[in-house]
Amino acid sequence: MFVRTVEPAFYDTDALGHVNNTRLPAWFELARNDLFRLFTPDLDPRKWRLIMARMEVDYRAELQYGREIEIRTYISRLGNSSFTVSQEARQEGQLTNLGHTVMVHFDHATKQAVPIEGELREALEAHRQEEPADA
């Protein structure tokens, strides 16, 4: 599991006084950088080997300004050429948001999915886990 901490800025809030729901997809993407480095260590877009096939976010509780948010990132499903990245946003220990993103190992030159094999598969397996009971 990868863990990052985000400190919401004032501009992340909305008229209701909590963190705007549009911020979660951006923070989840930022937190996926640790995972992206398994595929492209220098994060050079010209060497990119992934595409996103699906993204969903469940909003379970409000996030508040002035309190750090912990983003946990892990693999919840590993297929032949695709995998699901699960992400949790937690504030003060409470699960507030749960996201799932399906990523595909992809060759942009041939426009085809590529099997996940060898050391790459082992690296992804090392970050595989079940969703928590409070999910």
Wavefront OBJ file of the C-alpha trace (Angstrom):
o trace
v 0.000 0.000 0.000
v 1.137 3.519 -0.777
v 0.181 6.341 1.593
v 0.208 10.083 0.944
v -0.987 12.982 3.039
v -2.821 15.943 1.524
v -3.384 19.231 3.315
v -6.448 20.891 1.764
v -6.013 24.478 0.657
v -8.712 27.073 1.209
v -9.484 27.063 -2.533
v -10.325 23.339 -2.253
v -13.480 24.243 -0.317
v -16.871 25.138 -1.731
v -19.765 27.360 -0.733
v -20.957 24.744 1.767
v -17.668 25.001 3.661
v -16.290 21.530 3.041
v -13.808 20.191 0.495
v -15.390 20.211 -2.956
v -16.100 16.781 -4.456
v -14.131 17.652 -7.600
v -10.881 17.582 -5.604
v -10.978 13.844 -4.844
v -10.309 12.611 -8.403
v -7.325 14.995 -8.620
v -5.908 13.888 -5.266
v -6.443 10.233 -6.148
v -4.549 10.764 -9.408
v -1.698 12.445 -7.561
v -1.541 9.542 -5.124
v -1.377 7.062 -8.033
v 2.030 8.525 -8.998
v 3.703 6.027 -6.648
v 2.024 3.222 -8.564
v 2.743 4.827 -11.959
v 6.476 4.715 -11.126
v 6.320 0.909 -11.224
v 5.533 1.241 -14.948
v 7.421 4.442 -15.800
v 10.023 5.199 -13.087
v 10.750 8.745 -14.315
v 7.054 9.494 -15.083
v 8.041 10.551 -18.613
v 4.766 10.767 -20.614
v 6.612 9.701 -23.793
v 7.237 6.307 -22.153
v 3.767 5.945 -20.621
v 2.453 2.382 -20.529
v -0.999 2.811 -19.024
v -4.483 3.983 -19.900
v -7.479 4.515 -17.646
v -10.538 2.463 -18.495
v -12.826 3.445 -15.618
v -12.948 5.633 -12.532
v -15.519 5.878 -9.753
v -15.611 7.637 -6.400
v -17.976 6.900 -3.537
v -18.558 9.932 -1.336
v -19.369 8.769 2.185
v -18.656 11.767 4.409
v -17.608 15.377 4.098
v -13.948 16.331 4.165
v -13.115 19.396 6.212
v -10.692 22.224 5.568
v -7.856 22.570 8.098
v -7.408 18.829 8.661
v -4.986 16.548 6.827
v -6.337 13.842 4.551
v -4.616 10.494 4.213
v -4.822 8.844 0.794
v -4.190 5.078 0.754
v -3.547 3.452 -2.618
v -3.419 -0.280 -3.310
v -4.271 -2.940 -5.900
v -7.561 -4.736 -5.257
v -7.689 -6.771 -8.498
v -4.945 -7.933 -10.828
v -5.943 -9.354 -14.188
v -4.030 -10.359 -17.316
v -3.466 -6.831 -18.648
v -5.655 -4.697 -16.390
v -5.881 -4.041 -12.696
v -8.040 -2.116 -10.264
v -6.508 0.541 -8.078
v -8.486 1.134 -4.898
v -8.002 4.343 -2.984
v -9.257 5.514 0.368
v -9.423 9.062 1.642
v -9.391 9.187 5.428
v -9.657 12.154 7.717
v -8.971 11.713 11.423
v -9.120 7.947 10.875
v -12.586 7.977 9.266
v -13.045 6.574 5.763
v -14.647 9.461 3.880
v -14.199 8.454 0.238
v -13.466 5.269 -1.655
v -12.280 5.262 -5.257
v -11.705 2.565 -7.837
v -9.788 3.060 -11.063
v -9.320 0.373 -13.700
v -5.973 0.757 -15.422
v -4.776 -1.138 -18.499
v -1.158 -1.942 -19.296
v -1.063 -0.539 -22.818
v 1.215 -0.167 -25.825
v 0.388 3.225 -27.336
v 2.217 2.440 -30.592
v 0.150 -0.674 -31.362
v -2.957 0.528 -29.492
v -3.243 -2.820 -27.713
v -3.309 -4.083 -24.169
v -0.123 -5.797 -22.982
v 0.016 -8.664 -20.464
v 1.348 -7.815 -17.008
v 4.178 -10.268 -16.435
v 7.382 -10.950 -14.526
v 8.814 -8.356 -12.156
v 6.025 -5.912 -12.927
v 3.372 -8.429 -11.868
v 5.360 -9.212 -8.722
v 5.618 -5.494 -7.881
v 1.864 -5.053 -8.293
v 1.158 -8.190 -6.225
v 3.236 -6.680 -3.411
v 0.673 -3.855 -3.197
v -2.403 -6.046 -3.495
v -4.861 -6.177 -0.621
v -8.518 -6.512 0.217
v -10.674 -3.492 0.890
v -11.086 -2.712 4.594
v -14.111 -3.868 6.548
v -15.356 -0.288 6.895
v -15.398 0.114 3.112
l 1 2 3 4 5 6 7 8 9 10 11 12 13 14 15 16 17 18 19 20 21 22 23 24 25 26 27 28 29 30 31 32 33 34 35 36 37 38 39 40 41 42 43 44 45 46 47 48 49 50 51 52 53 54 55 56 57 58 59 60 61 62 63 64 65 66 67 68 69 70 71 72 73 74 75 76 77 78 79 80 81 82 83 84 85 86 87 88 89 90 91 92 93 94 95 96 97 98 99 100 101 102 103 104 105 106 107 108 109 110 111 112 113 114 115 116 117 118 119 120 121 122 123 124 125 126 127 128 129 130 131 132 133 134 135
